[in-house]
């Protein structure tokens, strides 16, 4: 299923949706597991193509305009 950007009328080419965290009472153990503490805020996915950088939300909405340089 294509992901649509808020500011683009066509699918975001090459967008890869991130893995979503799973809430649990007990963490898995072993050397192959990594864990991340959830802090307030939101994650932004950065995509760089040449000199252009675009920022996306988890579902693929373009957030670049929210972080002007």
Secondary structure by P-SEA (a helix, b strand, c coil): cbbbbcccccccccccccbbbbbbccccccccbbbbbbccbbbbbbbbcccbbbbbccccccccccccc
